[in-house]
Amino acid sequence: MIKNFKPRLYQETIFATCVSKNTLVVLPTGMGKTNIFLMVASQRLKQYPSSKILFIGPTRPLIEQYKNVFTNHFEIDENLVTMFTGQVTPKKRAELWKTSQIIFSTPQGLENDILSKRIDLSDVSLLGVDEAHRSTGDYAYVFVAKQYNKSARFPRILALTASPGSDVETIGEVCKNLYIEEIEVRTDSDPDVKPYVQDVKVDWVKVDLPESFSSIKKYLEQFLLERYQKLKSWDLLPKSNFKYVSKTDLLTLSAQIRGRISSGEKDPVLWGGISILAEIMKVGHAVELLETQGIEALYMYLKNLNDQSLTTKVKAVKNLVKDLNFRSALIKTDSLYEEKVMHPKLIELLKIVKEEIKQEDAKLIVFNNFRDNAVEVERELNKVKNVRAKLFVGQTKKGETGMSQKVQKEVIEKFSKGTYNILVATSIGEEGLDIPKVDAVVFYEPVASAIRSIQRRGRTGRLERGKVIILMAKNTRDEGYRWAAHHKEKRMYRTLDALKEKLSQILGKNNDQNLNKFIPKEEAVKIYVDHREKGSGVIKELANKNVEIQLEQLPHADFILSNRVAVEFKNTEDFIQSIIDGRLLIQLKDLKVNFPRPLVIIEGQEDLYSIRNIHENAIRGMLSTIAVSYGIPILRTKNPKDTAGLLYTIAKREQEALSKDFSLHGEKREMSLTKWQEFIVSSFPGIGPALAKPLLKRFKTIKKLINAKESTLQKVDKIGPTKARRIKEVLEKEYTDEK
């Protein structure tokens, strides 16, 4: 089935493993991972001619490149090859799935297709996963792989990456989540790869920060020192050395403090600590911009903070901008910005580009971590003779420069053809760029991640000798990032070697999971789920429990478990917000009318009384109203897995006792006349169940209540002028359709 392609030796040896076991393939960028997938796809279709092949990749340009490889090298009717992205409607995807044999898709949309039962994975004989190092945490790959492994009749998974991670835990998690049974690792030095690897020369270009930069840095560092000392005096920072505290340390400390607040601690020092940590992180970012990027990026950032302080209510921003050290740094930065002072790395970059671009057809990629600075780099490069530089960034974010995926594709095509000869790329350029010839890659700054460092280097040296140039400012965090990436990369390959030896232990669990499919399944329970919950972790956990999920637009609940049980679901933050904005009582009234046994589930371990600045008695009052006045039980869960487990257990009990076949509309309760009267009156503004009874006792009928004057309404205890006026407005003003 393969045409115009002859496999290399290492591709054949890797292929031999992939056809018999779920395999993680770790191969340097540009060494033909796509072609290995091509070979395995061919073998699986020969073995299972009626099956489908599914390939998932993180971005549309990446899966489009894979699709093009198949079109060029696979003997198959092009109508049987299709691509799913967010631009294809769910209905169209369902139709294409039935008529296609090879499908390329981004994983996020596929999640919803699986949950909605629009596609059936049982006939897929090969699942390909590109950039497999993403298969951790809640990333969509994890859910898709789990559903595939559970339902496929002939399962086989091929996972591809240039760099899976630098520690045993991360790589082990990737293997576990993708049901990997074997790892195939090749590096540039392996004997079966070496003949095909082009030499890549790595040059480090070191620069000194000028005195003008150091003077700004002193003010920012003094700011940080004073904040660290304050945290230390509050016993929130145990370290005595304040020279450098990493961003990870700061985030961990912030999470610990928030945890103490959530557990009920009332010490105001904790809130002060969170505010100071926010100031430290903002100024720490400013130091990084100064050291590694340049004056323009720093000026834009500091000015934005200064502008925010005029309108924001965030205490950290206001306090930061008032600080004398911050103001001094801003004034000096403003002065250098007016003078158009360049970072010494940018000066060196312009020299490098002038030298490299002497060859008429030379192409370069300049990687830069920050969009704002990348804009400056592009602008300055285009002032150099014969340079045609183009910015290459991800999709638009609020207040930032951005590109749609369509524009990204156009830029890559023009770069390949030579319309542009330099790409100035942020992290979007690190994965999946299929550009045959790049003469040099320039790192504007070292990156601490081994994965990102490997992927950046892999953009050059594919067909011919390549060059990597890394700019580094001395005595800055650039040096720390350099060695962090170096040691992580070395550790990654050591870890992979060690992991292969331990693979039987780690993957023994996977094999046990694979055997689970042969255990007879209980009859699945059915749960109706409101379509707005489709992105939540709860619905994925329900799918993992073999729940028959029916995604619908539910008018009265978030989950319906039987004809009589429906659930209003809130996380802790949303529960408190729904008290503040008043929608909670409306939702619960609706729930109570339509279902005999409604429930409220609140998910999260946070202390409800510490989430927002709302009086504790207001929260207690609402909890009392729900449980006593409405008679609705309130259940707490820790996380999505816990919530799904509770929903499953209740649904199973209900459907065993009653029936699996139930309506999403439930059984509307037959309420007594008294209850209906109370319900109608309780829906008036500011009334609720507690005040409905006194009003009915005073006026006897709803008709008399409606006809009562404002002054008469106010004679009822706890009905003041505002409530009385709002009631009369609702009753007497003409209805207008807000649409």
BANU-311592 format. One record per residue (C-alpha): residue in one letter; x, y, z. Coordinates in steps of 0.5 Angstrom, whole numbers, plus 500, padded with zeros to 3 digits. Each point is the difference from the previous one (the first is absolute). Example, Ala and Ser with C-alpha at 12.3 -4.5 7.8 and 13.67 -1.06 7.14 Angstrom:
# BANU-311592
REC:type:c1:c2:c3
REC:a:525:491:516 $
REC:s:502:507:498 $
//
This chain:
# BANU-311592
REC:type:c1:c2:c3
REC:m:500:500:500 $
REC:i:506:505:501 $
REC:k:503:503:494 $
REC:n:506:505:498 $
REC:f:503:498:507 $
REC:k:506:495:502 $
REC:p:501:499:508 $
REC:r:506:501:503 $
REC:l:503:495:504 $
REC:y:498:503:507 $
REC:q:493:501:498 $
REC:e:500:493:498 $
REC:t:502:497:507 $
REC:i:496:505:503 $
REC:f:494:498:496 $
REC:a:501:493:502 $
REC:t:498:501:507 $
REC:c:495:505:498 $
REC:v:496:495:497 $
REC:s:499:495:506 $
REC:k:500:505:506 $
REC:n:498:507:502 $
REC:t:506:504:499 $
REC:l:503:506:502 $
REC:v:505:503:494 $
REC:v:505:505:503 $
REC:l:503:502:493 $
REC:p:504:507:499 $
REC:t:496:505:496 $
REC:g:501:499:493 $
REC:m:501:493:500 $
REC:g:494:497:497 $
REC:k:495:499:506 $
REC:t:494:501:495 $
REC:n:503:494:495 $
REC:i:500:495:506 $
REC:f:493:502:501 $
REC:l:498:499:492 $
REC:m:504:493:500 $
REC:v:496:498:506 $
REC:a:493:503:498 $
REC:s:501:496:493 $
REC:q:502:493:504 $
REC:r:493:501:504 $
REC:l:496:501:494 $
REC:k:503:494:497 $
REC:q:498:496:506 $
REC:y:493:503:502 $
REC:p:498:503:493 $
REC:s:493:502:502 $
REC:s:503:504:506 $
REC:k:502:508:501 $
REC:i:506:503:502 $
REC:l:500:506:504 $
REC:f:506:505:501 $
REC:i:499:506:505 $
REC:g:505:506:501 $
REC:p:500:506:504 $
REC:t:499:506:494 $
REC:r:496:500:494 $
REC:p:507:502:496 $
REC:l:503:493:503 $
REC:i:494:495:498 $
REC:e:500:504:493 $
REC:q:507:498:499 $
REC:y:499:493:502 $
REC:k:494:500:495 $
REC:n:504:502:494 $
REC:v:506:495:502 $
REC:f:494:495:499 $
REC:t:498:503:494 $
REC:n:506:499:497 $
REC:h:503:494:502 $
REC:f:493:495:501 $
REC:e:497:497:495 $
REC:i:493:501:502 $
REC:d:494:504:497 $
REC:e:500:507:502 $
REC:n:493:500:502 $
REC:l:501:495:506 $
REC:v:505:505:503 $
REC:t:497:506:504 $
REC:m:502:505:505 $
REC:f:496:502:506 $
REC:t:502:507:503 $
REC:g:495:505:504 $
REC:q:498:503:494 $
REC:v:496:493:498 $
REC:t:493:500:503 $
REC:p:499:494:505 $
REC:k:494:498:495 $
REC:k:505:500:494 $
REC:r:505:496:504 $
REC:a:495:495:502 $
REC:e:499:499:492 $
REC:l:507:500:498 $
REC:w:502:495:506 $
REC:k:495:495:496 $
REC:t:503:501:493 $
REC:s:508:501:502 $
REC:q:505:495:501 $
REC:i:506:504:502 $
REC:i:498:506:505 $
REC:f:505:505:502 $
REC:s:497:504:506 $
REC:t:502:505:506 $
REC:p:498:497:506 $
REC:q:495:505:504 $
REC:g:495:500:495 $
REC:l:501:492:500 $
REC:e:498:500:507 $
REC:n:493:503:499 $
REC:d:499:495:494 $
REC:i:501:494:505 $
REC:l:496:503:505 $
REC:s:494:501:496 $
REC:k:501:493:496 $
REC:r:501:504:493 $
REC:i:506:495:499 $
REC:d:501:493:502 $
REC:l:507:498:501 $
REC:s:499:493:500 $
REC:d:502:499:493 $
REC:v:507:504:501 $
REC:s:506:495:499 $
REC:l:505:505:501 $
REC:l:500:507:504 $
REC:g:506:504:499 $
REC:v:502:506:505 $
REC:d:505:505:498 $
REC:e:504:504:505 $
REC:a:498:495:505 $
REC:h:504:504:505 $
REC:r:493:503:501 $
REC:s:497:494:503 $
REC:t:499:502:507 $
REC:g:495:503:505 $
REC:d:494:502:497 $
REC:y:502:501:493 $
REC:a:495:497:495 $
REC:y:505:495:497 $
REC:v:499:496:507 $
REC:f:493:500:499 $
REC:v:500:498:493 $
REC:a:505:494:501 $
REC:k:496:498:506 $
REC:q:493:499:496 $
REC:y:504:497:494 $
REC:n:503:495:504 $
REC:k:494:498:504 $
REC:s:496:499:493 $
REC:a:504:498:494 $
REC:r:500:493:498 $
REC:f:507:500:497 $
REC:p:503:506:504 $
REC:r:507:502:498 $
REC:i:503:507:503 $
REC:l:506:503:497 $
REC:a:503:506:504 $
REC:l:505:505:497 $
REC:t:505:505:503 $
REC:a:506:503:499 $
REC:s:501:501:508 $
REC:p:495:497:505 $
REC:g:502:503:506 $
REC:s:506:500:505 $
REC:d:498:496:506 $
REC:v:498:493:501 $
REC:e:493:503:503 $
REC:t:498:504:493 $
REC:i:502:495:496 $
REC:g:497:494:504 $
REC:e:494:504:500 $
REC:v:500:501:492 $
REC:c:501:492:499 $
REC:k:494:499:505 $
REC:n:495:505:497 $
REC:l:502:497:493 $
REC:y:500:492:502 $
REC:i:507:500:497 $
REC:e:503:493:500 $
REC:e:507:501:497 $
REC:i:504:506:499 $
REC:e:505:501:494 $
REC:v:505:506:501 $
REC:r:505:502:495 $
REC:t:505:506:501 $
REC:d:505:503:495 $
REC:s:505:496:502 $
REC:d:497:493:500 $
REC:p:503:496:494 $
REC:d:494:499:496 $
REC:v:498:507:500 $
REC:k:507:503:500 $
REC:p:501:500:492 $
REC:y:494:504:499 $
REC:v:501:505:505 $
REC:q:503:507:497 $
REC:d:505:504:505 $
REC:v:497:505:504 $
REC:k:505:505:502 $
REC:v:498:504:507 $
REC:d:503:507:501 $
REC:w:499:503:507 $
REC:v:500:508:499 $
REC:k:501:503:507 $
REC:v:499:508:501 $
REC:d:501:504:506 $
REC:l:494:505:503 $
REC:p:502:507:499 $
REC:e:500:504:507 $
REC:s:494:504:498 $
REC:f:496:493:500 $
REC:s:504:499:507 $
REC:s:497:506:503 $
REC:i:493:498:498 $
REC:k:501:493:503 $
REC:k:503:503:507 $
REC:y:493:503:501 $
REC:l:496:494:498 $
REC:e:504:496:504 $
REC:q:500:504:506 $
REC:f:492:500:499 $
REC:l:500:493:501 $
REC:l:505:499:506 $
REC:e:495:505:504 $
REC:r:494:495:498 $
REC:y:504:494:502 $
REC:q:502:503:506 $
REC:k:493:502:502 $
REC:l:498:492:498 $
REC:k:505:498:505 $
REC:s:498:504:506 $
REC:w:493:497:499 $
REC:d:503:493:500 $
REC:l:498:499:493 $
REC:l:506:499:497 $
REC:p:505:495:503 $
REC:k:506:502:496 $
REC:s:505:505:503 $
REC:n:504:500:493 $
REC:f:495:505:495 $
REC:k:505:500:495 $
REC:y:496:496:495 $
REC:v:493:497:501 $
REC:s:497:496:494 $
REC:k:494:501:497 $
REC:t:498:493:502 $
REC:d:502:502:508 $
REC:l:495:506:500 $
REC:l:494:496:496 $
REC:t:501:495:505 $
REC:l:500:504:506 $
REC:s:494:504:498 $
REC:a:496:493:499 $
REC:q:502:499:507 $
REC:i:498:506:503 $
REC:r:493:500:496 $
REC:g:499:493:503 $
REC:r:501:502:507 $
REC:i:495:506:498 $
REC:s:495:494:497 $
REC:s:501:496:506 $
REC:g:497:506:505 $
REC:e:506:504:502 $
REC:k:498:507:501 $
REC:d:507:503:501 $
REC:p:500:507:496 $
REC:v:507:498:499 $
REC:l:499:495:495 $
REC:w:496:504:495 $
REC:g:506:505:501 $
REC:g:504:495:498 $
REC:i:497:498:494 $
REC:s:500:507:498 $
REC:i:507:501:501 $
REC:l:501:494:496 $
REC:a:496:503:494 $
REC:e:505:506:500 $
REC:i:506:496:501 $
REC:m:498:495:494 $
REC:k:498:507:496 $
REC:v:507:503:501 $
REC:g:504:493:499 $
REC:h:497:500:493 $
REC:a:502:507:499 $
REC:v:507:498:502 $
REC:e:500:494:495 $
REC:l:498:505:494 $
REC:l:506:505:502 $
REC:e:505:494:500 $
REC:t:498:496:494 $
REC:q:496:504:496 $
REC:g:501:508:500 $
REC:i:497:507:501 $
REC:e:494:500:496 $
REC:a:497:494:503 $
REC:l:502:502:507 $
REC:y:497:507:498 $
REC:m:493:497:497 $
REC:y:500:496:507 $
REC:l:501:505:505 $
REC:k:496:505:496 $
REC:n:494:495:500 $
REC:l:500:499:508 $
REC:n:501:508:501 $
REC:d:493:501:495 $
REC:q:497:494:504 $
REC:s:501:503:507 $
REC:l:495:506:498 $
REC:t:494:496:499 $
REC:t:501:493:503 $
REC:k:498:498:507 $
REC:v:506:495:501 $
REC:k:504:502:506 $
REC:a:506:496:497 $
REC:v:500:505:494 $
REC:k:499:506:504 $
REC:n:505:499:505 $
REC:l:505:498:495 $
REC:v:499:506:496 $
REC:k:501:505:506 $
REC:d:506:497:502 $
REC:l:506:505:499 $
REC:n:505:494:498 $
REC:f:495:498:494 $
REC:r:499:508:498 $
REC:s:507:501:500 $
REC:a:501:494:495 $
REC:l:494:502:496 $
REC:i:503:507:499 $
REC:k:507:497:498 $
REC:t:497:495:495 $
REC:d:496:506:497 $
REC:s:506:504:499 $
REC:l:504:494:497 $
REC:y:493:498:496 $
REC:e:500:507:497 $
REC:e:508:500:498 $
REC:k:498:493:496 $
REC:v:505:496:504 $
REC:m:501:493:498 $
REC:h:501:494:504 $
REC:p:507:498:498 $
REC:k:497:493:498 $
REC:l:496:504:495 $
REC:i:507:503:497 $
REC:e:503:493:500 $
REC:l:494:497:496 $
REC:l:501:506:495 $
REC:k:507:498:499 $
REC:i:499:493:499 $
REC:v:494:501:495 $
REC:k:504:504:496 $
REC:e:505:495:500 $
REC:e:496:494:499 $
REC:i:495:503:494 $
REC:k:506:501:496 $
REC:q:498:494:496 $
REC:e:494:501:495 $
REC:d:496:495:502 $
REC:a:501:499:508 $
REC:k:495:499:505 $
REC:l:500:502:507 $
REC:i:495:499:506 $
REC:v:501:504:506 $
REC:f:496:498:506 $
REC:n:498:505:505 $
REC:n:496:498:507 $
REC:f:496:507:500 $
REC:r:495:502:495 $
REC:d:502:508:501 $
REC:n:507:499:499 $
REC:a:499:496:494 $
REC:v:496:506:497 $
REC:e:507:504:501 $
REC:v:504:495:498 $
REC:e:496:499:493 $
REC:r:500:508:499 $
REC:e:508:500:501 $
REC:l:502:494:496 $
REC:n:496:503:494 $
REC:k:504:506:500 $
REC:v:506:496:498 $
REC:k:501:499:493 $
REC:n:498:494:496 $
REC:v:496:498:506 $
REC:r:492:498:500 $
REC:a:498:498:507 $
REC:k:493:498:502 $
REC:l:497:500:507 $
REC:f:498:493:501 $
REC:v:495:499:506 $
REC:g:494:496:503 $
REC:q:493:502:500 $
REC:t:498:507:502 $
REC:k:499:501:508 $
REC:k:497:507:503 $
REC:g:504:506:499 $
REC:e:506:496:496 $
REC:t:502:499:493 $
REC:g:498:493:497 $
REC:m:498:496:494 $
REC:s:495:495:498 $
REC:q:502:493:498 $
REC:k:498:502:493 $
REC:v:505:506:500 $
REC:q:505:495:504 $
REC:k:500:495:494 $
REC:e:501:506:495 $
REC:v:506:502:503 $
REC:i:503:494:500 $
REC:e:499:499:493 $
REC:k:503:506:498 $
REC:f:506:499:505 $
REC:s:501:493:496 $
REC:k:500:504:493 $
REC:g:504:505:502 $
REC:t:496:506:501 $
REC:y:502:501:507 $
REC:n:507:498:502 $
REC:i:499:500:507 $
REC:l:495:498:505 $
REC:v:500:504:507 $
REC:a:496:494:503 $
REC:t:497:499:507 $
REC:s:499:493:503 $
REC:i:495:499:495 $
REC:g:506:499:495 $
REC:e:503:494:505 $
REC:e:495:495:498 $
REC:g:498:497:493 $
REC:l:503:505:495 $
REC:d:502:496:494 $
REC:i:505:504:496 $
REC:p:505:496:496 $
REC:k:506:505:501 $
REC:v:501:505:505 $
REC:d:508:502:500 $
REC:a:500:503:508 $
REC:v:496:500:506 $
REC:v:501:506:505 $
REC:f:498:499:507 $
REC:y:498:508:502 $
REC:e:501:497:507 $
REC:p:501:493:503 $
REC:v:494:496:502 $
REC:a:500:496:507 $
REC:s:496:494:497 $
REC:a:503:494:497 $
REC:i:494:499:495 $
REC:r:500:507:497 $
REC:s:508:500:499 $
REC:i:500:494:496 $
REC:q:494:502:496 $
REC:r:503:507:499 $
REC:r:507:496:497 $
REC:g:496:495:496 $
REC:r:498:506:495 $
REC:t:507:500:497 $
REC:g:504:494:497 $
REC:r:495:496:497 $
REC:l:503:499:493 $
REC:e:506:504:501 $
REC:r:505:502:505 $
REC:g:497:505:505 $
REC:k:502:505:505 $
REC:v:497:502:507 $
REC:i:502:507:503 $
REC:i:497:501:507 $
REC:l:501:507:503 $
REC:m:501:501:507 $
REC:a:501:506:505 $
REC:k:505:499:505 $
REC:n:499:500:507 $
REC:t:492:499:499 $
REC:r:495:495:500 $
REC:d:502:498:493 $
REC:e:506:496:503 $
REC:g:495:497:505 $
REC:y:495:498:494 $
REC:r:506:497:496 $
REC:w:503:495:505 $
REC:a:493:498:502 $
REC:a:498:498:493 $
REC:h:507:497:499 $
REC:h:499:495:507 $
REC:k:493:499:498 $
REC:e:501:497:493 $
REC:k:506:496:503 $
REC:r:495:497:505 $
REC:m:495:499:495 $
REC:y:504:495:496 $
REC:r:503:497:507 $
REC:t:493:499:502 $
REC:l:497:497:494 $
REC:d:506:495:500 $
REC:a:498:498:507 $
REC:l:492:501:499 $
REC:k:501:494:494 $
REC:e:503:496:506 $
REC:k:494:501:504 $
REC:l:495:500:495 $
REC:s:497:493:502 $
REC:q:499:503:507 $
REC:i:497:506:497 $
REC:l:496:497:494 $
REC:g:498:494:504 $
REC:k:494:505:503 $
REC:n:498:502:492 $
REC:n:500:492:498 $
REC:d:495:499:506 $
REC:q:496:506:498 $
REC:n:500:497:493 $
REC:l:497:493:503 $
REC:n:494:504:503 $
REC:k:497:501:493 $
REC:f:499:492:500 $
REC:i:496:501:507 $
REC:p:492:499:499 $
REC:k:498:507:501 $
REC:e:494:502:504 $
REC:e:494:503:497 $
REC:a:502:508:499 $
REC:v:496:505:503 $
REC:k:497:506:497 $
REC:i:501:507:502 $
REC:y:498:506:496 $
REC:v:505:506:500 $
REC:d:499:507:499 $
REC:h:504:502:493 $
REC:r:503:506:504 $
REC:e:504:494:504 $
REC:k:503:497:494 $
REC:g:507:503:502 $
REC:s:500:498:507 $
REC:g:504:495:503 $
REC:v:494:497:503 $
REC:i:497:498:494 $
REC:k:507:496:498 $
REC:e:500:496:506 $
REC:l:493:498:499 $
REC:a:502:498:493 $
REC:n:506:496:503 $
REC:k:495:496:504 $
REC:n:496:498:494 $
REC:v:494:504:502 $
REC:e:495:501:494 $
REC:i:501:508:499 $
REC:q:494:504:497 $
REC:l:502:507:498 $
REC:e:494:504:500 $
REC:q:498:507:501 $
REC:l:497:499:507 $
REC:p:495:506:502 $
REC:h:500:498:508 $
REC:a:506:497:502 $
REC:d:508:498:498 $
REC:f:499:493:501 $
REC:i:494:495:500 $
REC:l:501:493:503 $
REC:s:492:498:500 $
REC:n:493:502:499 $
REC:r:500:503:507 $
REC:v:508:502:502 $
REC:a:503:506:497 $
REC:v:506:503:502 $
REC:e:502:508:500 $
REC:f:508:499:500 $
REC:k:505:506:502 $
REC:n:507:501:502 $
REC:t:501:503:506 $
REC:e:502:507:496 $
REC:d:494:500:496 $
REC:f:495:498:506 $
REC:i:502:506:503 $
REC:q:500:504:494 $
REC:s:493:498:499 $
REC:i:498:502:507 $
REC:i:503:507:498 $
REC:d:496:501:493 $
REC:g:494:497:503 $
REC:r:499:494:495 $
REC:l:501:494:505 $
REC:l:493:501:503 $
REC:i:496:501:493 $
REC:q:504:493:498 $
REC:l:498:496:506 $
REC:k:493:503:499 $
REC:d:500:497:493 $
REC:l:503:493:502 $
REC:k:495:499:506 $
REC:v:494:501:496 $
REC:n:502:495:495 $
REC:f:504:495:504 $
REC:p:497:496:506 $
REC:r:507:499:503 $
REC:p:505:506:497 $
REC:l:507:500:503 $
REC:v:505:505:500 $
REC:i:508:498:500 $
REC:i:505:505:501 $
REC:e:507:498:498 $
REC:g:507:502:503 $
REC:q:503:500:506 $
REC:e:501:507:501 $
REC:d:497:503:507 $
REC:l:493:504:497 $
REC:y:501:505:505 $
REC:s:507:502:497 $
REC:i:499:501:493 $
REC:r:497:507:499 $
REC:n:498:506:504 $
REC:i:493:498:502 $
REC:h:498:499:508 $
REC:e:500:493:503 $
REC:n:493:501:502 $
REC:a:497:501:493 $
REC:i:503:494:498 $
REC:r:497:496:506 $
REC:g:494:503:498 $
REC:m:500:498:493 $
REC:l:502:493:502 $
REC:s:494:500:505 $
REC:t:495:502:495 $
REC:i:502:494:495 $
REC:a:500:495:505 $
REC:v:494:502:505 $
REC:s:496:505:496 $
REC:y:501:496:493 $
REC:g:501:493:503 $
REC:i:506:499:495 $
REC:p:506:496:503 $
REC:i:507:503:499 $
REC:l:506:495:498 $
REC:r:507:502:500 $
REC:t:505:497:496 $
REC:k:508:501:499 $
REC:n:501:500:493 $
REC:p:497:497:493 $
REC:k:502:493:501 $
REC:d:496:500:507 $
REC:t:494:504:497 $
REC:a:500:495:494 $
REC:g:500:494:505 $
REC:l:494:503:504 $
REC:l:496:501:494 $
REC:y:501:493:497 $
REC:t:498:497:507 $
REC:i:494:504:501 $
REC:a:498:499:492 $
REC:k:501:492:501 $
REC:r:496:500:506 $
REC:e:495:504:497 $
REC:q:499:496:494 $
REC:e:501:493:503 $
REC:a:494:502:504 $
REC:l:496:504:495 $
REC:s:502:499:493 $
REC:k:505:502:495 $
REC:d:495:503:495 $
REC:f:499:507:503 $
REC:s:498:507:497 $
REC:l:505:505:500 $
REC:h:494:505:503 $
REC:g:499:496:506 $
REC:e:493:499:504 $
REC:k:497:507:501 $
REC:r:498:500:507 $
REC:e:493:500:502 $
REC:m:500:505:505 $
REC:s:494:502:505 $
REC:l:497:506:499 $
REC:t:503:503:506 $
REC:k:507:498:497 $
REC:w:498:503:493 $
REC:q:498:507:504 $
REC:e:507:500:504 $
REC:f:504:499:494 $
REC:i:497:505:496 $
REC:v:500:505:505 $
REC:s:508:498:502 $
REC:s:502:502:493 $
REC:f:498:507:501 $
REC:p:507:505:500 $
REC:g:503:499:507 $
REC:i:495:495:503 $
REC:g:502:493:500 $
REC:p:496:495:504 $
REC:a:501:503:507 $
REC:l:496:506:498 $
REC:a:495:497:496 $
REC:k:496:497:506 $
REC:p:499:507:503 $
REC:l:498:503:494 $
REC:l:495:495:499 $
REC:k:497:500:507 $
REC:r:500:507:499 $
REC:f:496:501:494 $
REC:k:497:493:500 $
REC:t:500:499:492 $
REC:i:505:502:494 $
REC:k:495:504:497 $
REC:k:499:505:506 $
REC:l:508:500:501 $
REC:i:500:502:493 $
REC:n:495:506:501 $
REC:a:503:502:506 $
REC:k:504:507:500 $
REC:e:507:501:502 $
REC:s:499:503:506 $
REC:t:495:494:502 $
REC:l:506:495:498 $
REC:q:504:504:505 $
REC:k:496:498:506 $
REC:v:503:493:499 $
REC:d:506:499:505 $
REC:k:506:500:496 $
REC:i:497:503:493 $
REC:g:503:507:500 $
REC:p:499:505:494 $
REC:t:505:497:496 $
REC:k:497:493:500 $
REC:a:493:503:499 $
REC:r:502:505:494 $
REC:r:503:494:497 $
REC:i:494:495:501 $
REC:k:496:506:497 $
REC:e:504:501:494 $
REC:v:500:492:498 $
REC:l:493:500:501 $
REC:e:498:507:496 $
REC:k:505:501:495 $
REC:e:499:498:493 $
REC:y:504:494:497 $
REC:t:505:502:495 $
REC:d:504:494:496 $
REC:e:507:501:502 $
REC:k:502:497:493 $
//
